[in-house]
Amino acid sequence: MSRAEIDRILKAAKRATQEYDHSRAVKEYKRALSLMNADPHLHSNDKQRISINTKLVDALDQNGQWVEALNYVGLLLNKARLKGNRDLERQVNIRSGQLLTKRGHWEEAKKRFSRALDMAMEDGSHDDAAESHYGIAFISWRKGGIVNSRTEAKKALSLLDKKTECLLKGKTLILLAALEDNQGNTDNAIEKFIEAIKQLEPLDHGEELGRAYNNLGEVYKGMDDYSKALEQYERCVKVSHESHSPRSELYCLTNATECLALQGRVDEAEEHLNRVKELLDKIEEKYIQIMYHYIRGLIAGKRGNQALCSREFDITIEAVRRMGEEYDLGTIYLQYGKLLVSFGRKDEASTMYDRAGRCFKKVGARSYMGRVDQAIRAMNTRK
């Protein structure tokens, strides 16, 4: 097998990636590795093998095959350690942390980012240090550690200060905006999301730009401004679909569906939920599988089907509790409480509101604690 044939296959893989055909890219990269393994002269080219493995991990990730991607990351990590390649070891730890974060494996992901950060500080790699600080900040946010998350995010941003068009800067601004929103600083949150969008628009990175639109939609949804929220979600769906980012499309489509359900537009919500299910059949995404049950519960509640509503919320609450997502758990308790009030089940609603309040207090989400108080007042004045 000639090097020319390997080069031809790699060019085909690159074209597939540029055309967002991640499935074809995966096949081409695997084919290139297989041919290199079969030829002892090509097999010894470590630099090229590492390059192909790295690109294969990215293609698998984009194609929703996260478990297999993690397996290849493990191979790269072993290779880095055997060869004493610290640059590669740092970057592989960061990549594995990113993959584990997507699946909600917070503690293991944090270990990988912390390892990468220690190495980056020793080696003077500011870029890898910034990536590691961001990874730790994101995990802290998801686990309710708002203060630590802000500290780590600002450290990442300070290392990126002189960079102009920078993907990581855009991601960090998204995170800081989300932290502002969690603490009830709505105007600051909107301002930072707009800043993140301006940073990301020139970069042609649909997944992160879509995430910025999606999270801005979350701010408006939290304000009960469902029209503006849906506008942002639809922008996210469009950008994600055009850039062939199915995971991003799945998340914002799910949020748009929730928004429609909260408005009582149940027929439209069910149509959207069918599209969510179609994407879920192609992408293994545990969190959205849980949200699928939550939205089914919302729709059932809006239709007055108490039995199905309670069953779906019970499934959702148990799953989110196991994941340790306090912020999300609080919002689910809050919405369930509102539905229980509409059913006339005020005692059960009071229990849900109490649980929601405790979740929001734990993560310092002051604005949502206020929304719980509003919901309790509305319940007490309801005849």
N, C-alpha and C positions, 0 to 999 in steps of 0.2 A: 504494500500500500504506500503510495507516494505522499509526500508532504503537500503536493499540489491538490490531491483529492481531499485531504483534510481541510485545506484552505477553502476549497470549493464548498464543502459542507458548512464551514463556519460562516461563509458569506451568505449562504442560504438561511442559516439560523439568524444572522443579523437582519436580513430582509424581513424574516417572519416577525422578529421583535419590533421592527419599525412599522410593520403593518398591524401590530397588536395581535398577531396570531400566536399567542403564547404556547398553545398546544403543539403547533408545528415546530416552534423554537425548541421546546423541550425534546421533541423527537430528534431533531437535528443535532443538538448538543450531546444527547446520549449516544447517537450514532458515531459522532466524532470520537467520544471517549472509548467506545467499544473498539473502533478501528485502531486507536492508539494502543490500547491494551494488547491487541493481537500482534503488534509489530514491535519487537524489542528495541529497534532504533528510535521509534517515535515514543515508546513508553518511557524512555529515559529523559524526555524533555519535560522536566518538572514545571518549568515556568509556564509552558503552554497548557499543561494539564491543570494547573491551579487556576489559570485564567478561564478555561472552559468550565471547570467545576463551579467557579464563582458565578459565571453567567447562567449556568444551569440552575443554581439556587434561586437567582432572581426570576428566571422564567417559571420555575415551579411555583414560587410564591405568587407571581402575577396570575398564574393559572389556577390558584386556589389549592394546590397540592402541598400544604404546609408541612405535613408529617414527613413526606419524602424530602422536602427541602431541608428539613432539620437533620435528616440522616446524612445528606451530602455535606452539610455544615460540619457534622461530626468528623467526617473523613478529612475535611480541610483542616480542622483543628488538630487532629492527630499528625497530619503532614507538617503543619507549622511547628509543632513541638519537637518532632523528630529532627527537623532541619534547623531548629533554633531561629526560625524566621519570626521575629517579634512584631514586625509590621503586619504580617499576615495574621498572627495570633490575635493582635488587638482588634483588627477589622472583623475577624471571624467571631470573636466574642460579642462584638457589637451586633453583627448580623444575626447571631443566634438569639441575642437578647431581644431584638426586634421581632423575630418570629415567635418567640415564647410570649412576648407581650400581646401579640395579636390573638393568642389563644387564651389569655387570662392566667397564664402561669407566672404570676407576679414574682414570687420569691426566687424562683430559679432564674428568671429574666434579670432580676436585680443583681444577682450574684455575677452574671455574665457582664453586665454593664460596669459593676464595681471593679471587677478584674481588669476590664479594658481601661477604666479610668486610672487605676493604679499604674498600669503599664504606660499609659499616655503621659502621665505626670513625670514618670521616671525618664521617658524617652523624649520629652519635650514636643509631643505631637498635639498641638492646639486643636486641630480639626477633630481628632479622635476623642480628645477630652471633652469637647463641646458636644459631640454625639452622645457620649456616655452620660454627661450631666443631664442632657435632654431626656435620655431613656429613663434615668432614675426619677427625674421630675414627673414624667408621664405616669410612671407606676405609683408614685406617691399621691398624685392627683386621683387616680382611679381607686386608691385605697383610703381616700379621705384625708390624707396628710397635706392640707392646703399650704400651711406655712413652709414645710420642707420642700414642697413642690415649687413654690414661688422662688425660694432660695436657689434651688438647683437650676431652674429655668433662667434666672438672671445671671447665674454663672456661665451658662451656655451662651447667652446673648452677649455677655461681655467679651467672650472669646471670639465672637463673630462680628464685633463692632465695625471693623474696617471693611468688611465684605459688602458688596453692593447687591448683585443678583445672587441670592443664596437660598437654596431650598430649606436648609436647616433653620435659618433665621425666620422664614415664613412659618415653619412648623412650631417654632418656639413662641412666636407671636400668637398663634392660634391657642396654644396652651395657656399663655398668660391671659388671653381674653376670656377663656373658659373659667379660669380662676377668679377673675373679676366678676363674671356672671354668677358663679357659685356663691360669692359673698354679697350679692345684691347690688354691686356697682354696675348697673346696667349700661349707663352712658359710656363708662370707661370700656366695658366689654365690647360694645358696638364699635367704638373708635378703634380698638385694637384689632378686631376682626377685619375691619375695612383696611387697616394698615397691612395686615397679613395678606389680604386679597391683592392689594397693590404690589406687594413683594412677590407674590406667586404668579400673577398673570403673565409676566414676560417669560416665565421659565418653561412653559409648555409641559407642566406636570399636572395632568388632569386629576390624579387621585388626591393630592394635597389641596389643590384649588377647590375641588369638590368638597373636601372636608371643611374648608373654611366657609364655604357657602352653607353647608349642612349645619355647622355649629352656630353660625349667625342665625339660621332658622330656629335653632334651639332657644336662642335668646328671645326671639319674638314669640315663640310658642310659650315660653315661661311667662311672658307678659299677656298671654291669652290673645295675642294679635295673630290669629291663625292665617289671615290673608297674606300678611308679610312673611310669615313663616313658610307657607306653601310656596310663595314666590322664590325664596332662597332654596328650598328643597328641590324645586323643579329645575333651577339652575344647576344644582348639584347633579341631578339625574342626567341632564343634557351633557354637561362637561364629562362626567364619568363614562357615559355611554360612548361619546365621541372618542374618548381616549382609551376605550376598551379596558376600563378599570372596573371589573364586575363586582369586586368587594365594596368599593366606594359607592357604586350604583345601588347595591343591595342595601347599604346602611341608610342612604338618603331616601330611597324609595320606601323603606320601612318607616322612617320618621314621617314622611308625607302621609302614609297610610294611617299612622296614629293620629296625625293632625285632623284628617278627614273624619276619623271615628269620633274624636273629641268634639267636633263640630256637629255631630249627629248626621253626617252625610254618609250613612251606612252602606248604601248601594255602591257609591263610588269607592268607599273604603274596602269593600269586599272585592271589587274589581282590582284595586291596587294590591290587595293581599294575595290574590291569585298570581299576580306577577312576581311578588316576593317569593311565593312558593316555587315558582318556576326557576328563579335564580338559586334558591336554596337547594334545589335538586342537583344543581351543577357545582355549587360551592359549599364546602364543609365550613360552616360558620356557627359555632355553638351559641354565641350571644344572640344572634338574630333568630335562631331556632327558639330560644326562650322568649324573645320579644314577639315572635309569631303567636305564641299562646296568649301573651298579654293582650295583643290587639284583638285576637278572637274573643277574649273576655270582654274587652271594651265594646265591641260590636254587639255581642250577646246582651250586654247590659243595656245598651241604647235601644235594643229591640225588646227589652223587657223579659228576656229569657234568663231568669235568676239562676236556675240550676246550672246551665252551661256557663254562665258568667262566673259563678263561684268556683266551679271545677277548673276553669282555665286560670283564674287568679291563684288558686291554691297551687297549681302546677308551677306557675311563674314565680310566686313568692318563695317556694321551697328551692327552686333552682338558683334564683338570684341570691338567696341567703347563703347557699353553699359556695357561691363564687366570692362572697364577701364584698359585694358592690353596695355599700351603705347608701350612697347618694341615689342610685337607681332604685334601690329597695324602698327608700323613702318616697320617691315619686309614685311608685306602684301602690304603696299603702294609701297615699293621698287620693289617687284616682279611684281606687277600690272603695275607699270611704265615701266618696261623693256618689258613687253608684249605689252603695248600700243605703244612703240617705234617700235617694230617689225611690228605693224599694220600700221605704218606711222602716228600715231596720237600723234605728238610730243607736242602739246599744252596741251593735257590732261595728257601726261606723265610728263610734267614739274610740273603740279599741284600735281601729286602723289609724285614726288620726293621732292617737297617742304614740303608736309605733313609728309613724312617719316623723313626728316631732323629735323623737329620740334619735332617729337616724340622721336627720338634718343637723341636730345639735352636735352629734358626734363628729360630723365632717365640717362643721362651721358654716353651713349654708344658711346664712341669716335670712335671706330673702324668702327662702322656702319655708323657714320656720314661721315667718309672717303669713305665708299663704295657708299654712295649717291653721293658724289662729283665725284667719278670715273664714275658712271652711267651717270651723267649729261655731263661730258666731252665726253664720248663715244657717247651719243646722238647728241651732237653738231658737232661731226666730221662725223656723219653718213649722207650720201647723200640721 
